[in-house]
Amino acid sequence: MAISGTSLYVGGFFTSYRGTAFTNIKILKLSTTDGVRDTAYGNPFTIGGYNYSGTVYALHVANSALYAGGDFAGSNGGTAGSTLIKVNLSTGTSTSLYGLTTSPGAVYTIASQSGYLFVGGTMSGWKSGSSLSANYKYLVKVDWNAGVLDTNFNLANNYPNNTVRALSLSSDGNSLFIGGDFTQYRGDAKGSYLAKVNASSGVLDTISSARVRNT
């Protein structure tokens, strides 16, 4: 879920709300006061000729927009897949697709700081501009307008070694806390399951990272 003003955005894969049935709706816009659905809010999963199937797992409001992450896959004759879309808060229309791949995995969590999004999940690669690369997985930091990789944070073949499920920024924005199924961060086992990294460089804080044991 995410909130902007008096609107509550709820993500998932819905077939009805309060007794009204519908199809292929993945984001509901509701009143925070009485829960009434904004039926004029459009379906953002029709963009570029594709009617995207899949589920929304993450919603985040930033940059005067709603960012939705999940395991979207193109249909209606298309082959494109996406992990993240940018959505107009008022109309529900999609304005951008990010992380396009043919086997994208899923986005489970999103955090932001001025100008950038941190995106975590099971992503098997990331398309930055026109180039698709499998060198960036599970966690990326991207420009929130174009989805372009921040090369100061993202290093090729230097990422958590498994799924990222939760992200949170420190109050000063200098540190990013990462939770998930990974047993290493950038090859270091000190960054297992819960890691604290520099939000600008992505460098692991080896003193503060938890090295949580998976039981």
VOGU-3710 file (C-alpha; in Angstrom, 3 decimals, decimal comma):
1> maisgtslyv> 0,000/0,000/0,000  0,947/3,655/-0,400  -0,725/6,927/0,575  -0,782/10,307/-1,155  -2,983/12,980/0,415  -6,435/11,485/0,974  -5,865/8,608/-1,440  -4,836/5,086/-0,503  -3,309/2,981/-3,279  -3,544/-0,782/-2,804
11> ggfftsyrgt> -1,644/-3,231/-4,999  -2,149/-6,925/-5,727  -4,307/-8,802/-8,216  -7,982/-8,085/-7,657  -11,160/-9,577/-9,102  -13,655/-7,491/-7,128  -14,020/-4,758/-4,520  -17,065/-4,342/-2,285  -19,088/-6,656/-4,476  -18,187/-5,054/-7,823
21> aftnikilkl> -16,380/-7,488/-10,116  -13,706/-6,525/-12,636  -10,768/-8,086/-14,462  -7,015/-7,465/-14,597  -7,036/-4,715/-11,966  -3,832/-4,577/-9,951  -4,069/-1,149/-8,285  -7,079/0,228/-6,439  -7,307/3,910/-5,547  -9,437/4,321/-2,432
31> sttdgvrdta> -10,502/7,147/-0,161  -8,593/7,087/3,127  -11,791/8,277/4,850  -14,448/5,793/3,775  -12,690/3,309/1,484  -14,751/4,256/-1,566  -13,019/3,237/-4,778  -12,180/5,861/-7,393  -13,710/4,070/-10,396  -12,354/6,740/-12,760
41> ygnpftiggy> -8,794/5,758/-11,877  -7,419/4,051/-14,969  -5,688/0,717/-15,392  -1,960/1,487/-15,755  -1,172/-1,982/-17,077  -2,038/-1,184/-20,661  0,963/0,539/-22,184  2,824/0,225/-25,462  0,254/-2,190/-26,877  0,696/-4,697/-24,058
51> nysgtvyalh> -1,881/-5,727/-21,490  0,381/-6,727/-18,625  -0,504/-9,747/-16,524  0,965/-10,484/-13,116  0,740/-9,131/-9,588  1,718/-5,859/-7,895  3,904/-6,523/-4,850  5,216/-3,020/-4,108  3,851/0,534/-4,274  5,773/3,705/-3,500
61> vansalyagg> 4,917/7,400/-3,869  7,781/9,680/-4,924  8,516/12,340/-7,527  4,781/13,249/-7,650  4,085/9,776/-9,035  3,197/6,249/-7,982  5,785/3,551/-8,672  4,456/-0,009/-8,882  6,655/-3,107/-8,785  5,762/-6,732/-9,387
71> dfagsnggta> 6,101/-9,654/-11,772  4,478/-8,118/-14,836  4,653/-9,889/-18,191  3,475/-8,712/-21,576  0,580/-10,386/-23,325  -1,772/-9,575/-26,225  0,799/-10,889/-28,655  3,694/-9,050/-27,060  6,815/-10,510/-25,510  8,014/-7,621/-23,360
81> gstlikvnls> 8,176/-7,928/-19,593  8,682/-5,263/-16,964  9,408/-5,117/-13,280  8,506/-1,504/-12,511  6,159/1,138/-13,896  5,595/4,809/-13,159  1,948/5,769/-12,765  0,103/9,086/-12,689  -1,370/9,592/-9,213  -4,541/11,234/-10,499
91> tgtstslygl> -5,406/9,348/-13,679  -3,791/5,936/-13,296  -2,080/6,129/-16,670  1,387/4,633/-17,111  4,108/7,041/-18,131  7,207/4,833/-18,131  8,332/1,215/-18,051  11,541/0,355/-16,227  13,741/-2,723/-16,065  12,384/-4,303/-19,227
101> ttspgavyti> 13,633/-7,870/-19,690  12,374/-11,064/-21,246  12,682/-12,838/-17,877  12,390/-10,046/-15,343  11,678/-11,753/-12,052  9,780/-9,511/-9,644  10,094/-6,292/-7,664  9,155/-6,752/-4,010  10,204/-3,463/-2,421  10,901/0,168/-3,346
111> asqsgylfvg> 12,486/3,055/-1,439  13,501/6,522/-2,619  15,716/9,497/-1,992  15,846/12,724/-3,995  16,187/11,801/-7,646  16,557/8,049/-7,183  14,695/4,824/-6,494  16,115/1,782/-4,726  14,447/-1,329/-6,134  14,737/-4,821/-4,648
121> gtmsgwksgs> 13,393/-8,223/-5,600  14,209/-11,264/-7,711  15,165/-9,311/-10,842  17,431/-11,289/-13,132  18,685/-8,217/-14,977  17,978/-4,585/-15,695  17,497/-2,592/-18,861  19,074/0,832/-18,504  18,369/2,909/-21,582  18,602/0,599/-24,587
131> slsanykylv> 20,942/-1,974/-23,055  19,816/-5,027/-21,100  22,354/-6,382/-18,653  22,341/-9,463/-16,451  25,172/-7,923/-14,416  22,716/-6,090/-12,146  20,446/-8,283/-10,047  18,275/-8,277/-6,929  19,020/-4,649/-5,972  19,412/-1,579/-8,170
141> kvdwnagvld> 19,490/2,164/-7,690  18,019/4,026/-10,643  17,132/7,547/-11,701  13,431/7,948/-10,938  12,652/9,746/-14,197  14,311/7,411/-16,694  15,138/4,233/-14,774  18,824/4,593/-15,661  21,276/2,811/-13,369  23,281/4,948/-10,946
151> tnfnlannyp> 26,807/3,765/-11,723  28,124/5,104/-8,405  25,924/2,629/-6,517  25,492/-0,215/-8,989  28,627/-2,191/-9,769  28,529/-4,949/-12,378  28,398/-8,440/-10,866  28,487/-6,889/-7,395  25,111/-7,303/-5,723  23,305/-9,400/-3,076
161> nntvralsls> 23,388/-13,067/-4,064  19,659/-13,690/-3,606  16,243/-12,059/-3,277  15,833/-8,633/-1,652  12,471/-8,373/0,144  12,645/-5,153/2,188  14,340/-1,756/1,929  14,443/1,198/4,298  16,460/4,422/4,292  17,882/6,045/7,399
171> sdgnslfigg> 16,367/9,375/8,427  19,364/11,287/7,071  19,251/9,365/3,774  22,868/8,274/4,051  22,283/4,573/4,755  20,147/1,924/3,108  19,008/-1,105/5,118  18,387/-4,256/3,071  16,564/-7,408/4,134  16,054/-10,650/2,239
181> dftqyrgdak> 17,215/-14,156/1,414  20,798/-13,274/0,501  23,760/-14,820/2,330  26,316/-12,409/0,879  26,395/-8,782/-0,164  29,058/-8,020/-2,761  30,757/-11,259/-1,798  30,892/-10,505/1,922  29,069/-12,893/4,275  28,792/-10,126/6,880
191> gsylakvnas> 25,988/-8,837/4,696  23,689/-11,826/5,141  19,888/-11,486/5,386  20,145/-7,962/6,833  22,693/-5,427/5,614  23,444/-1,735/6,061  25,060/-0,074/3,040  26,066/3,406/1,993  23,178/4,858/-0,012  25,533/6,651/-2,410
201> sgvldtissa> 28,268/4,084/-3,023  26,539/0,833/-2,062  29,509/-0,099/0,142  28,646/-2,506/2,968  28,936/-1,273/6,555  30,649/-4,370/7,904  30,468/-3,202/11,517  26,736/-2,461/11,631  25,471/-5,198/9,300  23,785/-7,921/11,270
211> rvrnt> 25,004/-11,202/9,824  21,615/-12,635/10,798  21,384/-16,404/11,056  18,632/-18,060/9,035  16,791/-20,520/11,269
//
